[in-house]
Amino acid sequence: MILIYLIIVPLIFSIISLIFKDKISQLITIISTIITMILSIYIWYNFLINKSILKENYVITGLNSINSSLYLYGDAVSLSLVLLTGIVMFFVALSSLTLIHHSIRTYNFLILVTQIGITGTFLARDFLFFFIFWEVVLIPMFFLIDIWGDERRHYAAMKFLIYTHIGSVIMLLGIFIGYAYAAKSFSFDAYFSNIVMLDTFLKTLIFFAFFIAFAIKMPIPPFHTWLPDAHVEAPSPVSVILASLLLKMGGYGMLRIAYPLVPDIANSYFIYISLLAAISTAYISYVAMTQDDLKRMIAYGSITQMSLVMLAIATSFNQLNTPIANLLYTTAIFIMISHGFIIGALFILSGVIKERTGTRLISKLGGLNSYMPKFSFSLILATLGDIGLPGTSGFIAELLIIVGLIRLITSSMLYLTLTVLVLLALVVTTCYFLQMLKRVSFGRKKEELIISSDASNLEIAAPIGMMIVSIILGIAPIFILLGFT
């Protein structure tokens, strides 16, 4: 009975955070995230040592008639993403101390509720509760953007709500079709056992119901347009939740549900899905290169990384029961975890620069290395991680995807095309991030730019902490990869 505490702890502390004054509420939130972070690290460590899957089934009498229960399941995929959630949410709470200035208690309550939904989504192995946890995330995120966001926050929040809710409704269709025609139970195991016996039309309908829902959440073009607006308008700690955790819910859904449920149908569309993912990496990289808003540029960078995840997942299931399949499956997880820490650091820093200079526009920034050395050091470190500097997790992530694809290029022209597109995207990403760094940190200071002061130690504590984790994983990726061997 340890997985349930990952849900109970933030639930209890979220309620307590509403009772006390702002300062105490912030302390309560920090304590809650520290507890869940320690729990998630402990659970992952034990899994690496014992390699035993954790199963906790909590029967709810009223749901027996529909064959549903709160079934929590922790394997390598679930627990690695729970580990990411636990650590990232601590840094979110830490960065919120300096970047959130009003309605503190309500804000703390909402981010802890969001953590419950994300953690529950990664652990639930019953479709009814999976959907409940999935939807729990949507409501607080809407308010976090709408209340604490920038000038166009109402538009961005509503766009986020519409896109993600449409995805949820489509997914619900897939769940009910599977329940009515095959599973007669909401258990994942019942779905996996019985849906294979359905005819091709129903299996295809179920696959695309899940695929579209998860593609919207990741997001994969052309379902991506909600993300840049949500990121630009959301406060930076909320952007961290969006990029580091919410997008991973989509990737997790692809790995756990959409592809394993009907792999034959998924593989029949491999050419289209793989090309969509690979073209998206290259296309979005060029779009990111044209952005002047630092936060929007980082947001597009997130889409590029998640498109790489989609490509790794699709290729892994297309190469079933081969060493390359295992490599690319693990690659998808590692990219998500690496991206979670690095992109989180970048989003927090984009919030710090707005606090200190009043702007995020790259064209209006310059010379910060001389005036804000602590901030510039943090930005340089996070940028180098994002472009894959050896010694960071970004390097391992890029290396894994390249090695996996290059081993397939002699098998068909398709894999050669996919590899070229990915390499092109990685080169473009490196170019625009280094160009940004040159203009922001090392360019000449603009005369109209007013810099109040350098970032405080507390402001850079979260991004530096996240990059330390990235460096640890870059030097010793075995801490993650060992769970998948």
C-alpha positions as CSV (number, residue, x, y, z in Angstrom):
1,M,0.0,0.0,0.0
2,I,2.5,2.6,-1.1
3,L,1.2,3.8,-4.5
4,I,-2.0,5.1,-3.0
5,Y,0.0,7.5,-0.8
6,L,1.2,9.3,-4.0
7,I,-2.4,10.3,-4.4
8,I,-3.5,10.7,-0.8
9,V,-0.6,13.0,0.3
10,P,-1.3,15.8,-2.2
11,L,-5.0,15.3,-1.7
12,I,-4.7,16.0,2.0
13,F,-2.2,18.8,1.7
14,S,-4.2,20.5,-1.1
15,I,-7.1,20.9,1.4
16,I,-4.8,22.1,4.2
17,S,-3.2,24.6,1.8
18,L,-6.6,26.4,1.5
19,I,-7.0,26.9,5.3
20,F,-3.8,28.8,6.3
21,K,-2.4,32.2,5.2
22,D,-0.3,32.6,2.1
23,K,3.1,32.0,3.6
24,I,2.0,28.9,5.5
25,S,0.2,27.6,2.4
26,Q,3.4,27.9,0.4
27,L,5.3,26.0,3.1
28,I,2.6,23.3,3.2
29,T,2.8,22.9,-0.6
30,I,6.6,22.6,-0.5
31,I,6.3,19.9,2.2
32,S,3.7,18.0,0.2
33,T,5.9,18.0,-2.9
34,I,9.0,17.0,-0.9
35,I,7.1,14.0,0.6
36,T,5.8,12.9,-2.8
37,M,9.2,13.4,-4.4
38,I,10.9,11.3,-1.7
39,L,8.2,8.6,-2.1
40,S,8.6,8.5,-5.9
41,I,12.4,8.2,-5.7
42,Y,12.1,5.5,-3.0
43,I,9.6,3.5,-5.1
44,W,11.7,3.8,-8.3
45,Y,14.8,2.8,-6.3
46,N,13.1,-0.3,-5.0
47,F,11.8,-1.2,-8.5
48,L,15.4,-1.0,-9.9
49,I,16.6,-3.3,-7.1
50,N,13.7,-5.8,-7.1
51,K,12.2,-5.4,-10.6
52,S,8.8,-6.3,-9.1
53,I,5.7,-4.7,-10.5
54,L,3.5,-3.0,-7.8
55,K,-0.2,-3.8,-7.9
56,E,-2.8,-2.3,-5.6
57,N,-6.5,-3.0,-6.2
58,Y,-9.0,-1.0,-4.1
59,V,-12.5,-2.5,-4.6
60,I,-15.4,0.0,-4.5
61,T,-18.6,-1.8,-3.8
62,G,-20.8,0.5,-5.8
63,L,-18.7,-0.2,-9.0
64,N,-18.8,-4.0,-8.8
65,S,-21.8,-4.1,-11.2
66,I,-19.8,-2.5,-14.0
67,N,-16.6,-4.4,-13.2
68,S,-14.5,-1.3,-12.2
69,S,-12.1,-0.7,-9.3
70,L,-9.3,1.6,-8.3
71,Y,-6.5,-0.5,-9.7
72,L,-3.1,1.1,-9.3
73,Y,-0.2,-0.5,-11.3
74,G,3.4,0.4,-11.1
75,D,5.9,-0.9,-13.7
76,A,8.9,0.6,-15.4
77,V,6.8,2.9,-17.6
78,S,4.4,4.1,-14.9
79,L,7.0,4.5,-12.1
80,S,9.6,6.3,-14.2
81,L,7.0,8.9,-15.1
82,V,5.8,9.1,-11.5
83,L,9.4,9.8,-10.6
84,L,9.4,12.6,-13.1
85,T,6.2,14.0,-11.7
86,G,7.4,13.8,-8.1
87,I,10.6,15.7,-8.8
88,V,9.2,18.2,-11.2
89,M,6.3,19.2,-8.9
90,F,8.8,20.0,-6.2
91,F,10.6,22.4,-8.5
92,V,7.2,23.8,-9.6
93,A,6.3,24.6,-6.0
94,L,9.8,26.1,-5.4
95,S,9.7,28.4,-8.5
96,S,6.1,29.5,-7.6
97,L,7.5,31.1,-4.4
98,T,8.9,33.9,-6.6
99,L,6.8,33.9,-9.7
100,I,3.2,33.7,-8.3
101,H,2.1,36.9,-6.6
102,H,-1.6,36.7,-5.9
103,S,-4.3,34.2,-4.7
104,I,-1.6,32.1,-3.3
105,R,-3.7,29.6,-1.4
106,T,-6.0,28.9,-4.4
107,Y,-3.0,28.5,-6.6
108,N,-1.4,26.0,-4.3
109,F,-4.6,24.0,-4.0
110,L,-4.9,23.8,-7.8
111,I,-1.3,22.7,-8.5
112,L,-1.6,19.9,-5.9
113,V,-4.9,18.8,-7.4
114,T,-3.2,18.8,-10.8
115,Q,-0.5,16.5,-9.3
116,I,-3.1,14.1,-8.1
117,G,-4.6,13.9,-11.6
118,I,-1.2,13.4,-13.3
119,T,0.0,10.8,-10.9
120,G,-3.3,8.9,-11.0
121,T,-3.2,8.9,-14.8
122,F,0.2,7.2,-14.8
123,L,-0.8,4.6,-12.2
124,A,-4.5,3.7,-13.0
125,R,-5.0,0.4,-14.8
126,D,-8.8,0.7,-14.9
127,F,-10.3,2.8,-17.7
128,L,-13.0,4.4,-15.6
129,F,-10.4,5.8,-13.1
130,F,-7.9,6.5,-15.8
131,F,-10.5,8.8,-17.4
132,I,-11.4,10.4,-14.1
133,F,-7.7,11.2,-13.3
134,W,-7.2,12.4,-16.9
135,E,-10.1,14.8,-16.6
136,V,-9.1,15.9,-13.1
137,V,-6.0,17.5,-14.6
138,L,-8.1,19.6,-17.1
139,I,-10.1,21.6,-14.6
140,P,-7.3,23.1,-12.4
141,M,-5.1,23.7,-15.5
142,F,-7.9,25.8,-17.0
143,F,-8.1,28.0,-13.9
144,L,-4.3,28.2,-13.5
145,I,-4.0,29.6,-17.0
146,D,-7.1,31.8,-16.8
147,I,-6.5,33.4,-13.4
148,W,-2.7,33.7,-13.3
149,G,-1.9,34.1,-17.0
150,D,-0.9,37.1,-19.1
151,E,-3.1,39.5,-21.1
152,R,-4.6,36.9,-23.5
153,R,-5.1,34.3,-20.7
154,H,-8.8,33.9,-21.2
155,Y,-8.4,33.1,-24.9
156,A,-5.5,30.6,-24.2
157,A,-7.4,28.9,-21.3
158,M,-10.5,28.4,-23.4
159,K,-8.5,27.1,-26.4
160,F,-6.7,24.7,-24.1
161,L,-10.1,23.6,-22.6
162,I,-11.7,23.1,-26.0
163,Y,-8.9,21.1,-27.5
164,T,-8.2,18.9,-24.6
165,H,-11.9,18.3,-23.8
166,I,-12.6,17.3,-27.4
167,G,-9.7,14.8,-27.0
168,S,-11.2,13.5,-23.8
169,V,-14.6,13.0,-25.4
170,I,-13.1,11.1,-28.3
171,M,-11.2,8.9,-25.9
172,L,-14.3,8.2,-24.0
173,L,-15.9,7.0,-27.2
174,G,-13.1,4.5,-27.6
175,I,-13.4,3.4,-24.0
176,F,-17.2,2.7,-24.3
177,I,-16.8,0.9,-27.6
178,G,-14.3,-1.4,-26.1
179,Y,-16.4,-1.9,-23.0
180,A,-19.7,-2.6,-24.9
181,Y,-18.4,-4.8,-27.7
182,A,-15.5,-6.7,-26.0
183,A,-14.3,-6.1,-22.5
184,K,-17.5,-5.9,-20.4
185,S,-15.1,-4.5,-17.8
186,F,-13.1,-1.4,-17.4
187,S,-9.9,-3.2,-16.5
188,F,-7.0,-2.7,-18.9
189,D,-6.3,-6.4,-18.8
190,A,-9.9,-7.2,-20.0
191,Y,-9.5,-4.7,-22.9
192,F,-6.1,-6.2,-24.0
193,S,-7.5,-9.7,-23.8
194,N,-10.8,-9.2,-25.7
195,I,-10.4,-6.3,-28.2
196,V,-8.1,-8.5,-30.4
197,M,-11.2,-10.5,-31.2
198,L,-13.2,-7.6,-32.7
199,D,-13.5,-7.0,-36.4
200,T,-11.1,-4.6,-38.2
201,F,-13.6,-1.7,-38.4
202,L,-14.2,-1.6,-34.6
203,K,-10.5,-2.1,-33.8
204,T,-9.6,0.8,-36.2
205,L,-12.2,3.0,-34.6
206,I,-10.9,2.2,-31.1
207,F,-7.3,2.9,-32.1
208,F,-8.0,6.3,-33.7
209,A,-10.2,7.3,-30.8
210,F,-7.3,6.8,-28.4
211,F,-4.6,8.0,-30.9
212,I,-6.3,11.3,-31.6
213,A,-6.9,11.9,-27.9
214,F,-3.3,11.3,-27.0
215,A,-2.0,13.1,-30.1
216,I,-3.9,16.2,-29.0
217,K,-2.3,16.0,-25.5
218,M,1.3,15.4,-26.7
219,P,0.6,17.4,-29.0
220,I,1.4,16.2,-32.5
221,P,0.7,18.5,-35.5
222,P,-1.9,19.3,-36.7
223,F,-3.4,19.1,-33.2
224,H,-0.7,21.3,-31.6
225,T,-2.0,24.9,-32.0
226,W,-3.4,25.1,-28.5
227,L,0.1,24.6,-26.9
228,P,2.0,27.7,-27.9
229,D,-0.8,30.0,-26.8
230,A,-1.3,28.1,-23.5
231,H,2.5,28.3,-22.8
232,V,2.8,32.0,-23.7
233,E,-0.1,33.1,-21.5
234,A,0.4,30.7,-18.6
235,P,2.6,31.7,-15.6
236,S,6.0,30.0,-16.0
237,P,5.5,27.3,-13.2
238,V,2.3,26.3,-14.9
239,S,4.1,26.1,-18.2
240,V,6.5,23.7,-16.5
241,I,3.5,21.5,-15.6
242,L,2.2,21.7,-19.1
243,A,5.5,20.8,-20.9
244,S,7.1,18.6,-18.4
245,L,4.1,16.5,-17.3
246,L,0.9,17.1,-19.2
247,L,2.5,16.3,-22.6
248,K,3.9,13.1,-21.1
249,M,0.3,12.0,-20.4
250,G,-0.2,11.8,-24.1
251,G,3.1,9.9,-24.7
252,Y,2.2,7.6,-21.8
253,G,-1.2,6.9,-23.4
254,M,0.4,6.0,-26.7
255,L,2.8,3.6,-25.0
256,R,0.4,2.1,-22.5
257,I,-2.9,2.0,-24.4
258,A,-3.2,3.1,-28.1
259,Y,-0.4,0.9,-29.5
260,P,-0.5,-2.2,-27.2
261,L,-4.2,-2.4,-27.5
262,V,-4.4,-3.0,-31.3
263,P,-0.8,-3.2,-32.5
264,D,-1.8,-4.7,-35.8
265,I,-4.1,-1.7,-36.7
266,A,-1.4,0.7,-35.4
267,N,1.3,-0.9,-37.6
268,S,-1.0,-0.8,-40.7
269,Y,-0.8,3.0,-40.5
270,F,2.9,3.1,-39.6
271,I,4.0,4.9,-42.8
272,Y,1.6,7.7,-42.3
273,I,2.2,8.1,-38.5
274,S,6.0,7.9,-38.7
275,L,6.2,10.4,-41.6
276,L,3.8,12.7,-39.8
277,A,6.0,12.6,-36.7
278,A,9.3,13.0,-38.6
279,I,8.0,15.8,-40.8
280,S,6.6,17.5,-37.7
281,T,10.1,17.5,-36.0
282,A,11.6,19.3,-39.0
283,Y,8.7,21.7,-39.7
284,I,8.2,22.7,-36.1
285,S,11.9,23.3,-35.7
286,Y,11.7,25.9,-38.5
287,V,8.6,27.5,-37.0
288,A,10.5,27.8,-33.6
289,M,13.4,29.4,-35.4
290,T,11.2,32.4,-36.5
291,Q,9.8,33.1,-33.0
292,D,10.8,36.3,-31.2
293,D,9.0,35.5,-27.9
294,L,11.4,33.3,-25.9
295,K,8.6,31.4,-24.3
296,R,6.9,30.7,-27.6
297,M,10.2,29.5,-29.0
298,I,10.6,27.0,-26.1
299,A,7.0,25.9,-26.5
300,Y,7.6,24.9,-30.2
301,G,10.8,23.1,-29.0
302,S,8.5,21.0,-26.8
303,I,6.5,20.0,-29.8
304,T,9.6,18.9,-31.7
305,Q,10.7,16.7,-28.8
306,M,7.3,15.1,-28.4
307,S,7.2,14.4,-32.2
308,L,10.5,12.5,-31.7
309,V,8.7,10.5,-28.9
310,M,5.9,9.7,-31.2
311,L,8.3,8.5,-33.9
312,A,10.2,6.3,-31.4
313,I,6.9,4.8,-30.2
314,A,5.6,4.1,-33.7
315,T,8.9,2.6,-34.9
316,S,9.2,0.5,-31.7
317,F,5.9,-1.2,-32.2
318,N,6.6,-1.6,-36.0
319,Q,9.8,-3.6,-35.1
320,L,8.1,-5.8,-32.5
321,N,10.1,-8.4,-30.7
322,T,13.5,-7.2,-31.9
323,P,16.4,-5.5,-30.0
324,I,15.7,-2.3,-31.9
325,A,12.1,-2.3,-30.7
326,N,13.3,-2.5,-27.0
327,L,15.8,0.3,-27.7
328,L,13.3,2.7,-29.2
329,Y,10.7,1.9,-26.6
330,T,13.2,2.9,-23.9
331,T,14.2,5.9,-26.0
332,A,10.6,7.2,-26.0
333,I,10.6,7.1,-22.2
334,F,14.1,8.6,-21.8
335,I,13.3,11.5,-24.2
336,M,10.2,12.3,-22.1
337,I,12.0,12.3,-18.8
338,S,15.0,14.3,-20.2
339,H,12.7,16.8,-21.9
340,G,10.7,17.2,-18.7
341,F,13.7,18.5,-16.7
342,I,15.4,20.5,-19.4
343,I,12.3,22.2,-20.8
344,G,11.1,22.9,-17.2
345,A,14.3,24.8,-16.5
346,L,13.9,26.9,-19.6
347,F,10.3,27.8,-18.9
348,I,11.1,28.9,-15.3
349,L,14.0,31.0,-16.7
350,S,11.6,32.6,-19.2
351,G,9.5,33.7,-16.3
352,V,12.5,35.1,-14.4
353,I,13.6,37.2,-17.3
354,K,10.1,38.6,-17.6
355,E,10.2,39.5,-13.9
356,R,13.6,41.2,-14.2
357,T,13.3,43.0,-17.5
358,G,9.6,43.2,-18.3
359,T,10.0,41.4,-21.6
360,R,10.6,38.0,-23.1
361,L,11.2,39.3,-26.7
362,I,14.6,38.1,-27.9
363,S,14.9,41.2,-30.1
364,K,14.7,43.5,-27.0
365,L,17.1,41.5,-24.9
366,G,20.9,41.5,-25.0
367,G,24.1,41.6,-22.9
368,L,22.5,39.8,-20.0
369,N,25.8,38.0,-19.2
370,S,27.3,41.2,-17.9
371,Y,24.2,42.5,-16.0
372,M,22.6,39.2,-14.9
373,P,25.5,36.6,-14.6
374,K,23.6,34.1,-12.4
375,F,20.6,34.1,-14.7
376,S,22.8,33.9,-17.8
377,F,24.7,30.9,-16.4
378,S,21.4,29.1,-15.7
379,L,20.2,29.9,-19.2
380,I,23.4,28.7,-20.8
381,L,23.3,25.5,-18.9
382,A,19.6,24.8,-19.8
383,T,20.2,25.7,-23.4
384,L,23.2,23.4,-23.8
385,G,21.1,20.6,-22.2
386,D,18.3,21.2,-24.8
387,I,20.7,21.0,-27.7
388,G,22.2,17.8,-26.4
389,L,25.6,18.7,-24.9
390,P,27.5,15.6,-23.9
391,G,27.2,15.2,-20.1
392,T,23.5,16.1,-20.1
393,S,20.4,13.9,-20.5
394,G,19.6,15.7,-23.8
395,F,22.7,14.1,-25.3
396,I,21.7,10.6,-24.3
397,A,18.2,11.2,-25.6
398,E,19.4,12.3,-29.0
399,L,22.0,9.6,-29.1
400,L,19.4,6.9,-28.5
401,I,17.0,8.1,-31.2
402,I,19.7,8.4,-33.8
403,V,21.3,5.0,-33.0
404,G,17.8,3.4,-33.2
405,L,17.0,4.9,-36.5
406,I,20.4,4.5,-38.1
407,R,20.3,0.8,-37.5
408,L,17.2,0.7,-39.7
409,I,18.2,2.9,-42.6
410,T,19.4,0.0,-44.8
411,S,16.1,-1.8,-44.5
412,S,14.0,0.7,-46.5
413,M,13.9,4.1,-48.1
414,L,11.3,5.1,-45.5
415,Y,13.7,4.7,-42.6
416,L,16.4,6.7,-44.4
417,T,13.9,9.5,-44.9
418,L,12.8,9.5,-41.3
419,T,16.5,9.6,-40.2
420,V,17.3,12.5,-42.4
421,L,14.3,14.5,-41.2
422,V,15.2,13.9,-37.6
423,L,18.8,14.9,-38.1
424,L,17.7,18.0,-39.9
425,A,15.4,18.9,-37.0
426,L,18.2,18.4,-34.5
427,V,20.5,20.6,-36.4
428,V,18.0,23.4,-36.8
429,T,17.1,23.1,-33.1
430,T,20.8,23.5,-32.2
431,C,21.1,26.6,-34.5
432,Y,18.1,28.5,-33.2
433,F,18.9,27.8,-29.5
434,L,22.5,28.9,-29.9
435,Q,21.4,32.0,-31.9
436,M,18.9,32.8,-29.0
437,L,21.7,32.4,-26.5
438,K,24.0,34.7,-28.5
439,R,21.4,37.4,-28.7
440,V,20.1,37.3,-25.2
441,S,23.3,36.6,-23.1
442,F,26.2,37.7,-25.3
443,G,24.7,40.4,-27.6
444,R,25.0,44.1,-26.9
445,K,22.6,45.5,-24.3
446,K,19.7,47.4,-25.8
447,E,19.5,51.0,-24.6
448,E,15.8,50.8,-23.9
449,L,16.3,47.6,-21.8
450,I,15.8,48.2,-18.1
451,I,17.3,45.5,-15.8
452,S,16.2,45.7,-12.2
453,S,18.7,43.2,-10.8
454,D,20.1,39.8,-11.3
455,A,18.1,36.7,-10.5
456,S,18.1,35.8,-6.8
457,N,19.4,32.5,-5.6
458,L,15.8,31.3,-4.9
459,E,14.8,32.2,-8.5
460,I,17.5,30.1,-10.1
461,A,17.3,27.3,-7.5
462,A,14.6,25.4,-9.4
463,P,16.2,25.6,-12.9
464,I,19.6,24.8,-11.6
465,G,18.2,21.9,-9.6
466,M,16.4,20.5,-12.7
467,M,19.6,20.8,-14.7
468,I,21.6,19.0,-12.0
469,V,19.1,16.1,-12.4
470,S,19.6,16.3,-16.2
471,I,23.4,16.1,-15.7
472,I,23.1,13.2,-13.4
473,L,21.1,11.4,-16.0
474,G,23.5,12.4,-18.7
475,I,26.5,11.0,-16.8
476,A,24.6,8.0,-15.4
477,P,21.6,7.2,-17.7
478,I,21.5,3.8,-16.1
479,F,19.4,5.2,-13.3
480,I,16.5,5.2,-15.8
481,L,17.6,2.7,-18.4
482,L,18.2,-0.1,-15.9
483,G,14.4,-0.1,-15.3
484,F,13.8,-1.3,-18.8
485,T,16.5,-4.0,-19.1
